[in-house]
Amino acid sequence: MWWRCSNTYNRNNCHQKELKKILLISLYCILQTAALAQLNTDRILAIGQNALYFEDYVLSIQYFNQVIKIKPYLHEPYLLRAIAKIQLGDYISADQDCTEALKLNPFLAQAYYARGFARRKLEFLPEAIADFNKALEFGPNNSFYLMNRVEAREQYKDYQGALADLEHYKKLNPKKNIVLFEQGRILLSMKDTTKAEACFNQYLKADSISASGWSARAYMRMLKKDYEGALSDYNQAITRKSSNIGDYINRGILNMENKKYNQAIADYNEAIKLDKKNATAYFNRGILRSSLGDNNNALKDFEQVLTLDSTNIEARYRKAMLESTLGDKQAAIKEFHLIIDKHPNFLPAYYSLADAYDGIGNKKEAFRYRFNASKLDANKDNVKRDNKNLTDAQIAKSTPTTKTSNISLFNRFAAQNLEDSETESKYEQATRGTVQDKYTDVVNEKNFAISFYAKVDEIRRTNLFYQALDQYNKSKKASATLKITNNEIPLTSELISSHFETINNLSTRLTNTQNDADLFFQRAIEFSLVQDYKSALDDLNKAIELQPSFMLAYFYRANTRYKLLEYLKNNSEHQEPILSKNVPTPVSRISMDNEIIVHDYDKTIELAPDFSFAYFNKANVNCSVKNFSEAIKNYSKAIEIDSDFAEAYFNRGLTYLFTGEDSKGLNDLSKAGELGIYKSYNLIQRFKK
């Protein structure tokens, strides 16, 4: 459990989680729920941990609240609630929960770690470093604690301390080449380009397939004004399917310098495709379009920049100049006045405003602004001082293709992008060498489930319709339409309340009848949605006992067992038999647990031999126990039923690669990409020899 929770603390995931600002909700619905009233605190805590493991953070907080209310002297629910709050971006409250946990038990390394993480996000850097120090006292060789202290020290500009921590990390993880990347980044912050270059060279020698490695060295070469080398490195990064927006923007700048305008436009287009809210990409494309005479489209780009950032005076000036050129003098005059209001010493705006007034025949105003401009020109020191932040972009000359202009734009963007790179994790790095080693760092597409909720992916072409499920929906036995998906969504507070209420209602109905399989099946779905898998299994067992031919119940029970097994296997605190009982050894218990899950999928297939998702899920179980030949057979059967089953091609491709059948694996990944799983292309580049 702790490994899983801690692993979510890496930089990339947390940047995504910062976007989520979900309000925590009260426990009213739980207190009103008869289904939970009889549960003891251990059970409630375990269900909360289920929810936390499967990233239902709002739901997990409700369970931890319940435990805290009943037993406020337990440290564990405070700590677990803090982890959930961290995932929701509620760092202040997480800090408070960790502090409470430490009052109850001052020897919790994980609580110091979690509080340090929260404090680092709040930029309480000395306090965060102190917490990581304390965590490292309990676990001096814990890589997670160490790397978070690296980040805190880097934020605090203690670069030497960060480098020392990286050296320690390197000793603990001698095969993790990512350390070289991190050392290079920090050395760049210290402006030591020579040592940074040496680190990036070493990193690329060890891992030439890393897009971020090429990107980082390209940035370093830009700083050294080695533009030819930088362009070469950006080409390498983009060839490796880099998702770093800065790579495309910066290569666009270099292509502009080399007068490869079509390629530069294509680079900016790709950057905008990756991030439609990137003002720098629109700005640079606007500059290039205006220099090529494509004034109308350039104007649209600058308008978009100002929509994203209304304070961008550079974009406003260029927009005004284009409006004047295109004959919309009144719009231009309005923009020039806005610029002068903000920058009263910005000389070019006065001359441009005078020209615009000339254009509409207002000679008096034109004369006035030219006169003001001449007075400002006589006081050049003030003008220079006010324009300090504008001269890099060469606004006055309106010449967008000078090296000074472009490199300045590059520095502002790429320094940020290198820091926030989405293509590398400080904690995980694909292992070089055999395909088997690489496979362990690649995740299969998840099992398909039956759920009320699903994220729609219109790109993938997998057929999610199944006749038997459609007929069940038409019978109106469930509280909402059930869907087939492998992309479920966490519940909102309102939905959680609704499902607890439904559990209550179904429980009342079941007190009056104990022979309705559909009611037990419905309540099992509701229990599963609030992560109470053991109660869900009890209901599924009853539904199947009452209706032995209930295909959907077998499939749902297999999925529920799989989820429960996945959680418990990753929770070091649970060592008892999970699904199977009275089996002597842990290995045989795990094997038996998986056989029980497979048995349910087999029964599903017996009742519905054309249900492709049962074959797919069974193949995933086969993979988890390294029975790859059976996995390939089952993925193939799923593909036989649905020739557009993108996820089956993807998982079968990975399985082929793992077993050394590279050609088949790459073909399957290519097909998966064609069917909408675009991450396949990145993997093809990684595994292609």
C-alpha positions in Angstrom: 0.0 0.0 0.0 2.7 2.5 1.0 4.6 1.9 -2.2 1.6 2.6 -4.3 0.6 5.7 -2.4 4.1 7.1 -2.3 4.6 6.5 -6.0 1.8 8.9 -6.8 4.0 11.7 -5.4 6.2 12.0 -8.5 6.5 15.4 -10.1 4.5 14.7 -13.2 1.4 13.2 -11.6 1.3 15.9 -8.9 1.3 18.7 -11.6 -1.8 17.1 -13.1 -3.4 16.7 -9.7 -2.9 20.4 -8.9 -5.6 21.1 -11.5 -8.1 19.3 -9.4 -9.7 21.5 -6.7 -12.5 19.3 -5.4 -14.4 20.5 -2.3 -14.4 17.9 0.5 -17.9 16.9 1.6 -19.7 16.0 4.8 -20.5 12.6 6.2 -24.2 13.1 6.2 -24.9 10.4 3.6 -22.8 7.9 5.5 -24.4 8.6 8.8 -27.8 8.1 7.1 -26.7 4.8 5.5 -27.9 1.7 7.2 -25.5 -0.4 5.1 -22.6 1.2 6.8 -24.0 1.5 10.3 -23.0 -2.1 11.2 -19.5 -1.9 10.0 -16.6 -1.7 12.5 -13.9 0.9 12.1 -11.3 -1.7 10.8 -13.7 -2.5 8.0 -14.5 1.1 7.2 -10.8 1.9 7.2 -10.1 -1.0 4.8 -12.8 0.3 2.4 -11.3 3.7 2.6 -8.0 2.2 1.6 -9.6 0.5 -1.3 -11.0 3.8 -2.5 -7.6 5.5 -2.0 -5.8 2.7 -3.9 -8.2 3.0 -6.9 -8.0 6.9 -6.8 -11.5 7.6 -5.5 -10.1 10.3 -3.3 -13.3 12.1 -2.4 -14.9 8.8 -1.4 -11.9 7.7 0.6 -12.0 10.9 2.6 -15.5 10.1 3.7 -14.5 6.8 5.1 -11.5 8.2 6.9 -13.7 10.9 8.4 -16.0 8.2 9.8 -13.1 6.4 11.4 -11.7 9.6 12.9 -15.1 10.5 14.3 -15.4 7.1 16.1 -11.7 6.6 17.1 -9.9 10.0 17.0 -6.9 8.5 18.8 -5.9 6.4 15.7 -3.1 7.9 13.6 -3.7 5.9 10.4 -6.9 7.6 9.2 -5.3 11.0 9.6 -2.3 10.0 7.5 -4.4 8.3 4.8 -6.8 11.2 4.7 -3.7 13.5 4.2 -2.6 11.4 1.2 -6.1 11.7 -0.4 -6.1 15.4 0.2 -2.7 15.7 -1.4 -4.0 14.1 -4.5 -6.8 16.6 -4.6 -4.4 19.6 -4.1 -5.6 20.4 -0.6 -2.1 20.8 0.7 -2.9 23.0 3.7 -5.4 20.5 5.2 -3.0 17.6 4.3 -0.3 19.4 6.3 -2.7 19.6 9.3 -3.7 15.9 9.0 -0.1 14.8 9.0 0.7 17.0 12.0 -2.2 15.4 13.8 -1.0 11.9 12.9 2.5 12.8 14.2 1.1 14.0 17.5 -0.5 10.6 17.9 2.7 8.7 16.7 5.9 10.7 16.3 7.7 7.8 14.6 5.8 7.8 11.3 8.3 8.3 8.5 5.5 8.3 6.0 3.8 11.2 7.8 6.9 13.3 7.7 7.3 12.5 4.0 3.7 13.4 3.2 3.8 16.6 5.2 7.1 17.5 3.6 5.5 17.0 0.2 2.5 19.2 1.1 4.8 21.9 2.4 7.0 21.8 -0.7 3.9 22.4 -2.8 3.0 25.3 -0.5 6.6 26.6 -0.9 7.3 26.3 2.8 10.7 25.0 1.7 12.8 25.1 4.9 10.0 23.3 6.7 9.6 20.8 3.9 13.4 20.0 3.9 13.2 19.5 7.7 10.4 17.0 7.2 12.3 15.1 4.6 15.3 15.1 6.9 13.2 13.5 9.6 11.8 10.9 7.2 15.3 10.1 6.1 16.3 9.5 9.7 13.9 6.6 9.8 14.6 5.5 6.2 18.1 6.7 5.2 18.0 4.7 2.0 14.5 5.5 0.9 14.7 6.9 -2.7 11.3 8.6 -2.5 12.2 10.6 0.5 15.6 11.5 -1.0 14.3 12.6 -4.4 11.6 14.8 -2.8 14.4 16.5 -0.7 16.3 17.0 -4.0 13.3 18.9 -5.4 12.8 20.9 -2.2 16.5 21.9 -2.1 16.4 22.8 -5.8 13.4 25.0 -5.2 15.2 26.6 -2.3 18.2 27.1 -4.6 20.4 24.9 -2.4 21.9 23.4 -5.6 24.9 21.9 -3.9 22.7 20.1 -1.4 20.5 18.8 -4.2 23.6 17.5 -6.1 24.8 15.8 -3.0 21.4 14.1 -2.6 21.6 13.0 -6.2 25.0 11.4 -5.6 23.5 9.5 -2.7 20.6 8.4 -4.9 23.0 7.2 -7.5 24.7 5.0 -5.0 21.3 3.5 -4.0 20.2 3.1 -7.6 23.3 2.6 -9.7 21.2 1.5 -12.7 18.9 4.5 -12.8 20.4 6.7 -15.5 17.8 9.3 -14.9 20.1 10.7 -12.1 22.4 12.0 -14.9 19.4 13.9 -16.4 18.6 15.5 -13.0 22.2 16.4 -12.4 22.4 18.1 -15.8 19.2 20.1 -15.1 20.5 21.4 -11.7 23.9 22.2 -13.2 22.1 24.3 -15.9 20.3 26.2 -13.1 23.8 26.9 -11.7 24.8 28.0 -15.2 27.5 25.4 -15.4 26.9 24.5 -19.0 30.2 22.5 -19.3 29.3 20.0 -16.6 25.7 20.0 -17.6 26.7 19.0 -21.1 28.9 16.2 -19.7 25.9 14.9 -17.8 23.5 15.0 -20.7 26.1 13.3 -22.9 26.5 10.5 -20.4 22.8 10.2 -20.1 22.2 9.9 -23.9 25.1 7.4 -24.1 23.3 5.2 -21.5 19.8 5.8 -22.9 19.6 7.2 -26.4 15.9 6.5 -26.7 15.0 9.2 -24.1 13.3 12.1 -25.8 13.8 14.3 -22.7 17.6 13.6 -22.8 17.8 15.0 -26.3 15.5 17.9 -25.4 17.6 18.8 -22.3 20.9 18.8 -24.3 19.2 20.9 -27.0 18.3 23.5 -24.4 21.8 23.5 -23.1 23.2 23.9 -26.6 20.9 26.9 -27.1 22.4 28.5 -24.1 25.8 28.0 -25.5 24.6 29.5 -28.9 25.3 26.2 -30.6 22.2 26.5 -32.7 23.1 23.8 -35.3 23.7 21.3 -32.5 20.5 22.4 -30.8 18.5 21.8 -34.0 20.0 18.4 -34.4 19.1 17.4 -30.8 15.5 18.8 -31.2 15.1 16.7 -34.3 16.2 13.6 -32.3 13.8 14.4 -29.5 10.8 14.9 -31.9 11.7 11.8 -33.8 11.3 9.9 -30.5 7.7 11.3 -30.3 8.5 13.9 -27.7 5.4 15.3 -25.9 7.4 18.3 -24.7 5.7 21.3 -26.3 8.9 23.4 -25.9 10.7 21.1 -28.3 8.3 22.0 -31.2 8.3 25.7 -30.3 12.1 25.9 -30.1 12.7 23.9 -33.2 10.2 26.3 -34.9 12.4 29.2 -33.8 15.5 27.5 -35.2 13.8 26.7 -38.5 12.7 30.3 -38.7 16.4 31.3 -38.4 17.3 28.9 -41.2 14.5 30.3 -43.3 12.7 27.0 -43.3 9.4 28.7 -42.9 7.0 25.8 -43.8 8.8 23.6 -41.3 8.6 26.3 -38.6 4.8 26.7 -39.2 4.4 23.0 -38.9 6.3 23.0 -35.6 4.1 25.7 -34.2 1.0 23.9 -35.4 2.1 20.8 -33.6 2.8 22.7 -30.4 -0.7 24.2 -30.5 -2.2 20.8 -31.2 -0.5 19.5 -28.1 -1.5 22.5 -26.0 -4.3 24.8 -27.4 -3.6 27.3 -24.5 0.1 27.8 -25.2 0.4 31.6 -25.8 4.1 31.3 -26.8 3.2 29.0 -29.7 0.5 31.4 -31.0 2.8 34.4 -30.5 5.7 32.8 -32.5 3.4 31.6 -35.2 1.9 35.1 -35.4 5.4 36.6 -35.8 6.2 34.2 -38.6 2.9 34.6 -40.4 3.2 38.4 -40.4 6.7 38.3 -41.7 5.4 36.1 -44.6 2.6 38.5 -45.3 -0.1 36.2 -44.0 -1.5 39.2 -42.0 -5.1 38.0 -41.4 -4.0 34.7 -39.9 -1.2 36.5 -38.0 -3.8 38.8 -36.5 -5.9 35.8 -35.3 -2.8 34.4 -33.6 -2.1 37.6 -31.7 -5.8 37.9 -30.8 -5.5 34.4 -29.3 -2.4 35.3 -27.4 -4.3 38.2 -25.8 -7.3 36.0 -25.0 -4.8 33.8 -23.1 -2.8 36.6 -21.6 -4.3 40.1 -21.8 -1.1 41.6 -20.3 1.1 40.7 -23.2 2.1 44.1 -24.6 4.3 42.6 -27.3 1.3 40.8 -28.8 -0.9 43.8 -28.4 1.5 46.0 -30.2 1.8 43.6 -33.1 -1.9 43.2 -33.2 -2.3 46.9 -33.5 0.3 47.2 -36.2 -1.5 44.5 -38.2 -4.9 46.2 -37.7 -3.4 49.4 -39.0 -1.9 47.6 -42.0 -5.2 45.9 -42.8 -7.1 49.2 -42.7 -8.8 48.9 -39.3 -7.4 52.2 -38.0 -9.9 52.7 -35.2 -9.1 49.2 -33.7 -5.4 50.0 -34.0 -5.8 53.4 -32.3 -7.6 51.7 -29.4 -4.8 49.2 -28.9 -2.1 51.9 -29.1 -3.8 53.9 -26.4 -4.0 50.8 -24.2 -0.2 50.3 -24.6 0.6 53.9 -23.9 -1.6 53.8 -20.8 0.5 50.9 -19.5 3.9 52.0 -20.9 3.8 55.9 -21.2 7.5 55.9 -22.3 7.1 53.4 -25.1 8.3 55.5 -28.0 7.2 53.2 -31.0 3.6 53.3 -29.8 3.5 57.1 -30.1 4.8 57.1 -33.7 2.4 54.2 -34.7 -0.5 56.0 -33.1 0.3 59.2 -35.0 0.4 57.2 -38.2 -3.0 55.6 -37.4 -4.5 59.1 -36.7 -3.1 60.3 -40.1 -4.8 57.3 -41.7 -8.2 58.5 -40.6 -7.5 62.2 -41.4 -7.1 63.4 -37.8 -4.1 65.6 -38.4 -4.4 67.3 -35.0 -4.0 64.1 -33.0 -1.3 62.9 -35.4 0.7 66.1 -34.8 0.1 65.8 -31.0 1.5 62.3 -30.7 4.4 63.0 -33.0 5.3 65.9 -30.8 5.1 63.8 -27.7 7.3 61.2 -29.4 9.9 63.8 -30.2 10.0 64.9 -26.5 10.4 61.3 -25.4 13.1 60.8 -28.0 15.0 63.6 -26.4 14.9 61.7 -23.1 16.2 58.4 -24.4 17.4 57.1 -21.0 13.9 57.0 -19.6 12.6 55.4 -22.8 15.3 52.7 -22.6 14.6 52.0 -19.0 10.8 51.6 -19.6 11.4 49.4 -22.6 13.8 47.1 -20.9 11.5 44.1 -21.0 10.4 44.8 -24.5 13.6 45.3 -26.4 14.3 41.6 -26.6 11.4 41.0 -28.8 12.5 43.9 -31.1 9.0 45.5 -31.1 10.2 48.9 -32.2 11.8 47.5 -35.3 9.0 45.0 -35.8 11.6 42.5 -37.2 10.7 39.1 -35.7 13.5 37.0 -37.1 16.5 38.4 -35.3 18.4 36.0 -33.1 18.1 38.2 -30.1 14.3 38.1 -30.3 14.0 34.4 -30.8 16.5 33.2 -28.3 14.9 35.4 -25.6 11.6 33.7 -26.3 13.2 30.4 -26.2 14.8 31.0 -22.8 11.6 32.1 -21.3 9.7 29.0 -22.4 12.2 26.1 -22.5 13.7 26.7 -19.1 10.2 26.2 -17.7 9.5 23.2 -19.9 12.7 21.4 -19.0 11.8 21.8 -15.3 8.3 20.4 -15.8 9.1 17.8 -18.4 6.2 15.3 -18.7 8.3 12.6 -20.4 10.5 11.6 -17.5 9.8 10.6 -13.9 12.3 11.0 -11.1 11.3 7.7 -9.8 10.8 5.4 -12.8 12.9 5.0 -15.8 12.7 2.4 -18.6 15.5 -0.1 -18.2 17.8 -0.5 -21.1 18.8 -4.0 -22.3 16.5 -7.0 -22.8 12.9 -6.6 -23.9 11.9 -8.5 -20.7 13.4 -5.7 -18.6 11.7 -3.1 -20.7 8.3 -4.8 -20.4 8.2 -4.4 -16.6 8.0 -0.6 -17.1 5.1 -0.8 -19.6 1.6 -1.0 -18.4 -1.1 -3.2 -20.1 -4.4 -1.7 -21.0 -6.7 -2.2 -18.0 -9.6 -4.7 -17.6 -12.9 -3.9 -19.1 -15.7 -3.4 -16.5 -19.4 -2.9 -16.4 -20.2 0.5 -14.9 -22.6 3.4 -14.9 -19.7 5.8 -15.6 -17.1 5.9 -18.3 -14.8 8.5 -20.0 -15.6 8.6 -23.7 -12.7 8.1 -26.0 -14.0 8.9 -29.5 -10.7 8.0 -31.1 -10.5 4.3 -30.2 -12.5 2.0 -32.4 -13.1 -0.9 -30.0 -16.8 -2.0 -30.2 -18.3 -1.3 -26.7 -21.8 -2.6 -27.6 -23.0 -6.0 -26.4 -26.4 -7.3 -27.1 -27.0 -9.0 -23.7 -26.0 -5.9 -21.8 -28.3 -3.8 -24.1 -31.2 -6.1 -23.3 -30.5 -5.9 -19.6 -30.5 -2.1 -19.8 -33.8 -2.2 -21.6 -35.3 -4.2 -18.8 -34.8 -1.2 -16.6 -33.6 -3.3 -13.7 -30.5 -1.2 -12.9 -30.8 2.3 -11.5 -29.0 3.7 -14.6 -27.6 2.6 -18.0 -24.7 0.2 -17.6 -21.8 0.6 -20.0 -18.7 -1.4 -20.9 -15.5 0.5 -20.3 -11.9 0.3 -19.2 -11.8 3.9 -18.3 -14.0 4.4 -15.2 -14.2 7.8 -13.4 -14.0 8.6 -9.7 -17.3 9.7 -8.2 -18.2 13.2 -7.2 -19.6 13.9 -3.7 -23.1 14.1 -5.1 -22.8 10.8 -6.8 -21.4 9.2 -3.7 -24.4 10.4 -1.7 -26.7 9.0 -4.4 -25.1 5.6 -4.3 -25.3 5.3 -0.5 -28.9 6.2 -0.7 -29.5 3.5 -3.4 -27.7 0.9 -1.2 -30.1 1.9 1.6 -33.2 1.5 -0.7 -32.1 -1.8 -2.1 -31.3 -3.1 1.4 -34.8 -2.2 2.5 -36.3 -4.0 -0.5 -34.1 -7.1 0.1 -35.5 -7.4 3.7 -38.8 -8.2 2.0 -37.5 -10.6 -0.6 -34.4 -12.8 -0.6 -34.9 -14.5 -3.9 -34.4 -11.7 -6.5 -31.1 -12.1 -8.2 -31.4 -8.8 -10.0 -31.7 -6.9 -6.7 -28.5 -8.5 -5.3 -26.7 -7.8 -8.6 -27.8 -4.1 -8.5 -26.7 -3.7 -4.9 -23.4 -5.4 -5.7 -22.8 -2.8 -8.4 -23.6 0.0 -5.8 -21.2 -1.5 -3.2 -18.5 -1.8 -5.8 -18.9 1.9 -6.8 -18.3 2.9 -3.2 -15.3 0.5 -3.1 -16.9 -2.0 -0.6 -15.7 -5.1 -2.6 -16.3 -7.7 0.1 -20.0 -6.7 0.4 -20.2 -6.6 -3.4 -18.9 -10.2 -3.5 -21.4 -11.4 -1.0 -24.2 -10.0 -3.1 -22.8 -11.4 -6.3 -22.5 -14.8 -4.8 -26.1 -14.6 -3.8 -27.2 -13.5 -7.2 -25.4 -16.4 -8.9 -26.8 -18.8 -6.4 -30.3 -17.7 -7.2 -29.6 -17.5 -11.0 -26.8 -19.9 -12.1 -27.0 -18.6 -15.7 -26.5 -14.9 -14.8 -23.7 -14.2 -17.2 -23.3 -10.5 -16.2 -23.0 -11.5 -12.6 -20.1 -13.9 -13.3 -18.3 -11.3 -15.3 -18.9 -8.7 -12.6 -17.7 -11.1 -9.9 -14.5 -11.9 -11.7 -13.8 -8.1 -12.0 -14.6 -7.5 -8.4 -12.4 -10.3 -7.2 -9.6 -9.0 -9.5 -9.8 -5.5 -8.0 -9.9 -6.8 -4.4 -6.9 -9.1 -5.1 -5.0 -6.3 -6.8 -5.5 -4.0 -3.8 -4.7 -6.6 -1.2 -1.6 -8.0 -3.0 -0.2 -4.4 -3.0 -1.0 -3.8 0.7 1.8 -5.2 2.8 -0.4 -5.1 5.8 -2.7 -7.8 4.4 -1.0 -11.2 4.5 -4.0 -13.5 5.0 -5.6 -15.6 2.2 -7.6 -13.3 0.0 -10.0 -15.3 -2.2 -8.9 -18.8 -1.5 -8.8 -20.4 1.9 -6.9 -23.3 3.5 -4.1 -23.2 1.0 -0.7 -23.8 2.6 1.8 -21.4 1.0 1.6 -17.8 -0.2 2.6 -18.8 -3.8 -0.1 -21.4 -4.0 -2.6 -19.0 -2.5 -1.9 -16.4 -5.1 -2.2 -19.0 -7.8 -5.4 -20.3 -6.4 -6.8 -16.8 -6.2 -6.1 -16.2 -9.9 -7.7 -19.5 -10.8 -10.9 -18.5 -9.0 -11.0 -15.3 -11.1 -10.3 -17.2 -14.3 -13.0 -19.7 -13.4 -15.6 -16.8 -13.4 -14.4 -15.6 -16.8 -14.6 -19.1 -18.2 -18.1 -19.4 -16.9 -18.9 -16.0 -18.6 -17.5 -17.3 -21.8 -19.5 -20.6 -21.5 -22.7 -18.6 -21.2 -21.7 -15.9 -23.8 -18.9 -17.3 -26.1 -19.0 -14.1 -28.2 -18.3 -11.7 -25.3 -14.9 -10.5 -26.3 -14.2 -8.6 -23.0 -14.2 -11.8 -21.0 -11.4 -13.2 -23.1 -9.5 -9.9 -22.8 -9.8 -9.7 -19.0 -8.8 -13.4 -18.7 -5.7 -12.7 -20.8 -4.8 -9.9 -18.4 -5.0 -12.4 -15.5 -2.9 -14.8 -17.6 -0.2 -12.1 -18.0 -0.2 -11.3 -14.3 0.8 -14.9 -13.5 3.2 -15.0 -16.5 1.2 -17.5 -18.5 2.0 -15.7 -21.7 1.0 -18.4 -24.2 -2.5 -18.5 -22.7 -2.6 -14.7 -22.6 -1.8 -14.5 -26.4 -4.4 -17.1 -27.1 -7.1 -15.2 -25.2 -6.1 -11.8 -26.7 -6.3 -13.4 -30.1 -9.8 -14.8 -29.4 -10.9 -11.3 -28.4 -9.5 -9.9 -31.7 -11.2 -12.7 -33.6 -14.6 -11.5 -32.2 -13.8 -7.8 -32.7 -11.2 -7.1 -35.4 -11.0 -3.5 -34.2 -10.3 -4.4 -30.5 -7.5 -1.8 -30.0 -6.7 -2.7 -26.4 -6.3 -6.4 -27.3 -3.8 -5.6 -30.0 -1.9 -3.3 -27.6 -1.7 -5.9 -24.8 -0.9 -8.8 -27.2 1.8 -6.6 -28.7 3.4 -6.1 -25.4 3.1 -9.8 -24.6 4.8 -10.7 -27.8 7.6 -8.3 -27.1 8.0 -9.8 -23.7 8.3 -13.3 -25.1 10.9 -12.2 -27.7 8.6 -12.2 -30.7 9.5 -8.6 -31.6 8.1 -8.6 -35.2 4.7 -9.7 -34.1 4.7 -7.4 -31.1 5.6 -4.3 -33.2 2.9 -5.2 -35.8 0.3 -5.4 -33.0 1.4 -2.1 -31.5 1.2 -0.5 -35.0 -2.4 -1.9 -35.3 -3.2 -0.6 -31.9 -2.0 2.9 -32.9 -4.0 2.8 -36.1 -7.1 2.0 -33.9 -6.5 5.0 -31.6 -4.0 4.0 -28.9 -1.4 6.6 -29.9 1.0 5.8 -27.1 1.8 2.7 -29.2 3.9 4.8 -31.5 6.2 5.9 -28.7 6.6 2.2 -27.7 7.4 1.2 -31.2 10.3 3.7 -31.2 11.5 2.4 -27.9 11.4 -1.2 -28.8 12.4 -1.0 -32.5 15.9 -2.3 -33.1 
